[in-house]
Amino acid sequence: MPLARRQLYRRCPAWLRGCATTALALLLAQAAGAPANARAPAGAPGPAWPAPPADPCVVYVQSFAGPADVGIKPPTLSRIAGWITGGGHAAVRLDKPFGLALDDAGNLLLTDTGANAVCCLDRAGKRWLRWEQAGKTRFQSPVAVARRRDIIFVADSALGKVLAFDLKGKLQFEITHELERPAGLAIFGDKLFIADSQRHQVVICDVDGKFVSKFGRRGSAPGEFNFPTHLAVDAGGRVFVTDSLNCRIQIFDATGQIQRVIGGPGDGPGCFSRPKGVAVDRYGHIYVVDALFDNVQIFDDQGRLLLNWGDAGSGPGQFWLPNGIVIGRDNEIYVADSYNHRVQVFKYTGKQ
């Protein structure tokens, strides 16, 4: 132990040194016996869809509810302090994960509307970053997140604006023009797309926050919206919009011209009741989360249903009011399982 740390330790009251020693022993014992994350045991495959004897297209990988579940631990002294005080890193657990996004490096960003916080899982750096405010502005209802380089964009529906801040939490700027209740975010190139559910439109800004254009109005015709929420953008720049109360997904080009409509109201496969997150994989498959059905449906580029998985519950592959979804370059699928207080991870293993 370094001299300065030994001197600090000796100055502590005896009872505190005893607590620290006990806490360290408990932590070391726990680390020796506890699993690093919530993966299925080795040799025991998780659920897969469709069911055998069909070849699996989607397989369950793991779920996590906080940094400890993905093998991220704080420094030992911080863990001891947290154990003594009942707080600290160990107390960081997801409450209601909502919006999901991946940055260019594959780091997962998420919003937690139960904790009014924004998190970033940096797997390569083994870090779990968390913000509860941007500058002096505390989040009130962070529902969507996106990242461009070192700037994080958060749509806060209660504040009625998009906040842009750096990794230190310093506010860079706010976007308020043409916004009332921002609900979804997506970035393509130097454009930031913002779905506003109250104004029934999608606003396009540049990544510096300057207004560029907008499209949409309230209605049920193609190109019109009834409370749009989530957004996604594919590699070609097409914009996918969850048109929530019209129970459909609408696809636009980068300028806002309508190209296709997927789904519609109903209670059968290929229909939606409460569509939420939307995402596109590298093969062009379109994934849509439905919070009422507690499932995920996959469509091809023409809008034909390929597969659906999930039902109500708390086991692997089950959901309770799921919300956001995002897909990485390696076909890992992240789903915000909001009321189960976790993110579930799957992998697409099917054909192109």
C-alpha positions as CSV (number, residue, x, y, z in Angstrom):
1,M,0.0,0.0,0.0
2,P,1.5,3.5,-0.9
3,L,2.7,5.5,2.1
4,A,0.0,8.3,1.7
5,R,-2.7,5.7,1.6
6,R,-1.3,3.9,4.7
7,Q,-1.2,7.2,6.6
8,L,-4.8,8.0,5.6
9,Y,-5.9,4.5,6.8
10,R,-4.2,4.9,10.2
11,R,-5.9,8.2,10.8
12,C,-9.3,6.6,10.4
13,P,-11.2,5.7,13.5
14,A,-10.8,2.0,14.5
15,W,-14.4,1.2,13.9
16,L,-14.1,2.5,10.3
17,R,-10.9,0.5,9.7
18,G,-12.8,-2.5,10.9
19,C,-15.7,-1.9,8.6
20,A,-13.4,-1.3,5.7
21,T,-11.6,-4.6,6.4
22,T,-14.8,-6.5,6.7
23,A,-16.2,-4.9,3.5
24,L,-13.1,-5.8,1.6
25,A,-13.3,-9.4,2.7
26,L,-16.9,-9.6,1.6
27,L,-16.2,-8.0,-1.7
28,L,-13.4,-10.3,-2.4
29,A,-15.5,-13.4,-1.5
30,Q,-18.3,-12.1,-3.7
31,A,-16.0,-11.5,-6.6
32,A,-14.7,-15.0,-6.3
33,G,-18.1,-16.7,-6.4
34,A,-20.4,-14.4,-8.4
35,P,-20.9,-14.6,-12.2
36,A,-19.8,-11.6,-14.2
37,N,-23.1,-11.1,-16.0
38,A,-26.5,-12.5,-16.7
39,R,-25.6,-14.9,-19.4
40,A,-26.9,-18.4,-19.7
41,P,-24.6,-21.0,-18.1
42,A,-21.8,-22.4,-20.4
43,G,-23.1,-25.3,-22.4
44,A,-26.7,-24.4,-21.8
45,P,-28.1,-22.6,-24.9
46,G,-30.6,-19.8,-24.3
47,P,-34.0,-19.5,-26.0
48,A,-34.0,-19.2,-29.8
49,W,-36.7,-18.4,-32.4
50,P,-38.3,-19.9,-34.3
51,A,-38.6,-23.0,-32.2
52,P,-37.0,-26.3,-33.2
53,P,-36.9,-28.1,-35.6
54,A,-36.6,-24.9,-37.6
55,D,-33.1,-23.3,-37.8
56,P,-32.9,-20.4,-35.3
57,C,-32.9,-16.9,-36.6
58,V,-32.8,-15.0,-33.3
59,V,-31.0,-16.3,-30.1
60,Y,-31.0,-14.9,-26.6
61,V,-27.6,-13.7,-25.4
62,Q,-28.0,-12.1,-22.0
63,S,-29.8,-9.4,-20.0
64,F,-28.3,-6.7,-17.8
65,A,-29.7,-4.2,-15.3
66,G,-26.6,-2.3,-14.3
67,P,-22.8,-2.2,-14.7
68,A,-22.1,-5.2,-12.5
69,D,-24.1,-7.4,-14.9
70,V,-21.6,-6.7,-17.7
71,G,-18.5,-7.1,-15.6
72,I,-17.8,-3.5,-14.9
73,K,-16.7,-2.8,-11.3
74,P,-15.6,0.4,-9.6
75,P,-12.2,0.7,-7.9
76,T,-12.0,-1.2,-4.6
77,L,-12.0,1.8,-2.3
78,S,-15.1,3.2,-4.1
79,R,-16.8,-0.2,-3.6
80,I,-15.9,-0.2,0.1
81,A,-17.2,3.3,0.6
82,G,-20.4,2.3,-1.3
83,W,-20.8,-0.8,0.9
84,I,-20.4,1.3,4.1
85,T,-22.8,4.1,3.0
86,G,-25.3,2.0,1.1
87,G,-24.7,3.9,-2.1
88,G,-22.1,4.3,-4.8
89,H,-21.6,2.3,-7.9
90,A,-23.2,-0.9,-6.6
91,A,-26.5,1.0,-6.2
92,V,-26.6,2.0,-9.9
93,R,-29.4,-0.2,-11.4
94,L,-31.7,0.5,-14.3
95,D,-35.2,1.6,-13.3
96,K,-37.1,2.0,-16.6
97,P,-34.8,1.9,-19.6
98,F,-36.5,3.6,-22.5
99,G,-34.5,4.9,-25.5
100,L,-31.5,3.1,-26.9
101,A,-28.8,4.1,-29.4
102,L,-25.3,3.0,-30.5
103,D,-22.5,5.3,-31.3
104,D,-19.9,4.8,-34.1
105,A,-17.7,2.8,-31.8
106,G,-20.5,0.4,-30.8
107,N,-21.0,1.9,-27.3
108,L,-24.6,1.5,-26.1
109,L,-26.4,4.6,-24.9
110,L,-29.7,4.5,-23.1
111,T,-32.2,6.7,-21.3
112,D,-33.8,5.8,-18.0
113,T,-37.1,7.5,-17.5
114,G,-37.6,6.0,-14.1
115,A,-34.3,7.5,-12.8
116,N,-34.3,10.5,-15.2
117,A,-30.8,9.6,-16.2
118,V,-28.7,8.9,-19.3
119,C,-26.2,6.1,-19.4
120,C,-23.4,4.9,-21.7
121,L,-22.0,1.4,-21.7
122,D,-18.4,1.5,-23.0
123,R,-17.6,-2.2,-23.3
124,A,-14.1,-1.7,-24.7
125,G,-13.1,0.7,-22.0
126,K,-15.1,-1.2,-19.3
127,R,-16.8,1.9,-18.2
128,W,-20.4,2.7,-17.3
129,L,-21.0,6.5,-17.6
130,R,-24.1,8.1,-16.2
131,W,-25.5,11.7,-16.3
132,E,-28.6,13.1,-14.5
133,Q,-28.2,16.6,-15.9
134,A,-26.7,18.6,-18.8
135,G,-24.9,21.6,-17.3
136,K,-27.3,22.9,-14.7
137,T,-30.4,21.5,-16.4
138,R,-31.6,18.2,-14.8
139,F,-33.4,15.7,-16.9
140,Q,-37.1,15.4,-16.3
141,S,-38.2,12.8,-18.9
142,P,-35.3,11.7,-21.1
143,V,-36.9,9.5,-23.8
144,A,-34.3,9.4,-26.6
145,V,-30.6,9.6,-27.1
146,A,-28.1,9.9,-29.9
147,R,-24.3,10.6,-30.1
148,R,-22.1,12.3,-32.7
149,R,-18.4,12.1,-31.8
150,D,-18.1,13.5,-28.2
151,I,-21.5,15.2,-28.2
152,I,-24.6,13.4,-26.7
153,F,-28.1,14.5,-27.7
154,V,-31.0,13.8,-25.4
155,A,-34.6,14.4,-26.2
156,D,-36.4,15.4,-23.0
157,S,-40.2,15.3,-23.6
158,A,-41.1,17.1,-20.3
159,L,-38.6,19.9,-21.0
160,G,-39.7,20.2,-24.6
161,K,-36.2,20.4,-26.0
162,V,-33.1,18.5,-27.1
163,L,-30.1,19.0,-25.0
164,A,-26.5,18.6,-26.4
165,F,-23.7,18.0,-23.9
166,D,-20.2,16.6,-23.8
167,L,-18.9,13.6,-22.0
168,K,-18.2,15.7,-18.9
169,G,-21.8,16.7,-18.8
170,K,-21.2,20.3,-19.9
171,L,-24.1,21.7,-21.9
172,Q,-23.1,22.7,-25.4
173,F,-26.5,23.9,-26.8
174,E,-30.2,23.3,-26.7
175,I,-32.6,22.7,-29.6
176,T,-36.1,24.2,-29.1
177,H,-37.1,25.5,-32.6
178,E,-40.3,23.8,-33.9
179,L,-40.3,21.5,-30.9
180,E,-43.0,20.9,-28.2
181,R,-42.6,17.3,-27.1
182,P,-39.6,15.7,-28.7
183,A,-39.8,11.9,-28.5
184,G,-37.3,10.3,-30.9
185,L,-33.8,11.0,-32.2
186,A,-31.7,9.6,-35.1
187,I,-28.5,10.8,-36.7
188,F,-27.4,10.3,-40.3
189,G,-24.3,12.1,-41.6
190,D,-24.5,15.7,-40.4
191,K,-28.3,15.6,-39.9
192,L,-30.2,15.1,-36.7
193,F,-33.8,13.9,-37.0
194,I,-36.2,14.7,-34.2
195,A,-39.7,13.2,-33.9
196,D,-42.1,15.5,-32.1
197,S,-45.2,13.7,-30.9
198,Q,-47.2,16.7,-29.9
199,R,-46.7,18.5,-33.2
200,H,-47.0,15.3,-35.3
201,Q,-43.9,16.0,-37.3
202,V,-40.2,15.2,-37.8
203,V,-37.8,18.1,-37.5
204,I,-34.4,18.0,-39.3
205,C,-31.5,20.0,-37.8
206,D,-27.8,19.9,-38.5
207,V,-25.6,18.5,-35.7
208,D,-24.9,22.0,-34.5
209,G,-28.6,22.4,-33.7
210,K,-29.5,24.7,-36.6
211,F,-33.0,24.1,-38.1
212,V,-33.0,22.7,-41.7
213,S,-36.5,21.5,-42.5
214,K,-39.5,19.5,-41.2
215,F,-42.1,17.1,-42.6
216,G,-45.4,15.7,-41.5
217,R,-48.7,16.9,-40.0
218,R,-51.5,15.3,-38.1
219,G,-53.6,12.8,-40.0
220,S,-53.8,9.1,-41.1
221,A,-52.9,9.4,-44.8
222,P,-49.4,8.3,-46.0
223,G,-46.9,10.9,-44.8
224,E,-49.1,12.1,-41.9
225,F,-48.7,11.2,-38.3
226,N,-50.7,10.6,-35.1
227,F,-48.2,11.0,-32.3
228,P,-44.9,9.9,-33.9
229,T,-42.4,8.6,-31.3
230,H,-39.3,6.5,-32.2
231,L,-37.0,6.9,-35.1
232,A,-34.3,4.9,-36.9
233,V,-32.1,5.6,-40.0
234,D,-30.6,2.9,-42.2
235,A,-27.3,2.9,-44.0
236,G,-28.9,4.5,-47.1
237,G,-30.4,7.4,-45.2
238,R,-34.0,6.2,-45.1
239,V,-35.9,7.4,-42.1
240,F,-38.2,5.0,-40.2
241,V,-40.8,6.6,-38.0
242,T,-43.1,4.9,-35.5
243,D,-46.5,6.4,-36.1
244,S,-47.8,5.2,-32.8
245,L,-51.5,5.9,-32.8
246,N,-51.9,5.1,-36.4
247,C,-50.3,1.7,-35.4
248,R,-47.8,1.6,-38.3
249,I,-44.2,2.3,-39.3
250,Q,-43.7,4.9,-42.1
251,I,-40.5,4.9,-44.2
252,F,-39.2,8.2,-45.8
253,D,-36.2,9.2,-47.8
254,A,-33.8,11.6,-46.2
255,T,-35.8,14.6,-47.5
256,G,-39.1,13.5,-46.0
257,Q,-40.7,11.9,-49.0
258,I,-42.9,8.9,-48.1
259,Q,-41.7,5.6,-49.5
260,R,-43.6,2.8,-47.7
261,V,-46.0,2.1,-44.9
262,I,-45.7,-1.1,-42.8
263,G,-48.3,-2.6,-40.5
264,G,-51.6,-1.2,-39.3
265,P,-53.9,-1.7,-36.3
266,G,-54.8,-5.2,-35.3
267,D,-54.1,-8.1,-33.0
268,G,-52.5,-10.6,-35.4
269,P,-49.0,-11.1,-36.8
270,G,-47.9,-8.2,-38.9
271,C,-50.2,-5.8,-37.1
272,F,-49.5,-3.4,-34.3
273,S,-51.3,-2.3,-31.1
274,R,-48.8,-0.1,-29.4
275,P,-45.7,0.1,-31.6
276,K,-42.6,1.5,-29.9
277,G,-38.9,1.2,-31.0
278,V,-37.9,0.6,-34.6
279,A,-34.5,-0.5,-35.9
280,V,-32.9,-1.8,-39.1
281,D,-30.2,-4.4,-39.4
282,R,-27.4,-4.5,-42.0
283,Y,-29.5,-6.9,-44.2
284,G,-32.4,-4.4,-44.4
285,H,-34.6,-6.3,-42.0
286,I,-37.0,-4.0,-40.0
287,Y,-37.6,-4.7,-36.3
288,V,-40.5,-3.2,-34.4
289,V,-41.2,-3.5,-30.7
290,D,-44.8,-3.6,-29.6
291,A,-45.4,-2.8,-25.9
292,L,-48.9,-4.2,-25.7
293,F,-48.0,-7.5,-27.5
294,D,-44.7,-7.7,-25.5
295,N,-42.9,-8.8,-28.6
296,V,-40.6,-7.9,-31.4
297,Q,-41.6,-8.4,-35.1
298,I,-39.2,-8.6,-38.0
299,F,-40.2,-7.5,-41.5
300,D,-38.4,-7.6,-44.8
301,D,-37.7,-4.5,-46.9
302,Q,-41.1,-4.9,-48.6
303,G,-43.0,-5.0,-45.3
304,R,-43.6,-8.7,-45.2
305,L,-43.5,-10.4,-41.8
306,L,-40.6,-12.7,-41.3
307,L,-40.6,-13.6,-37.6
308,N,-41.9,-12.5,-34.2
309,W,-40.7,-13.4,-30.8
310,G,-41.5,-12.6,-27.2
311,D,-44.5,-12.7,-24.8
312,A,-45.4,-11.3,-21.4
313,G,-43.2,-12.3,-18.5
314,S,-39.8,-11.8,-16.9
315,G,-37.8,-14.7,-18.3
316,P,-35.3,-14.6,-21.1
317,G,-37.1,-13.5,-24.3
318,Q,-40.1,-12.3,-22.3
319,F,-41.0,-8.6,-21.9
320,W,-43.0,-6.2,-19.8
321,L,-43.8,-3.1,-21.7
322,P,-40.7,-3.1,-23.9
323,N,-39.7,0.1,-25.6
324,G,-36.5,1.0,-27.5
325,I,-34.5,-1.2,-29.8
326,V,-31.2,-0.8,-31.5
327,I,-29.0,-3.2,-33.6
328,G,-25.2,-3.3,-33.8
329,R,-23.0,-4.0,-36.8
330,D,-22.4,-7.6,-35.5
331,N,-26.2,-8.2,-35.5
332,E,-26.6,-7.9,-31.7
333,I,-30.1,-6.7,-30.9
334,Y,-30.6,-4.6,-27.7
335,V,-34.2,-4.2,-26.4
336,A,-35.2,-1.9,-23.5
337,D,-37.4,-4.2,-21.4
338,S,-38.7,-1.2,-19.4
339,Y,-40.9,-2.6,-16.6
340,N,-38.5,-5.6,-16.1
341,H,-35.9,-2.9,-15.4
342,R,-33.3,-4.4,-17.8
343,V,-31.9,-4.5,-21.3
344,Q,-32.1,-7.8,-23.1
345,V,-29.6,-8.7,-25.7
346,F,-30.2,-11.1,-28.7
347,K,-28.4,-11.9,-31.8
348,Y,-29.7,-12.4,-35.4
349,T,-28.3,-15.6,-36.8
350,G,-30.6,-16.2,-39.7
351,K,-30.0,-15.7,-43.4
352,Q,-29.6,-12.4,-45.2
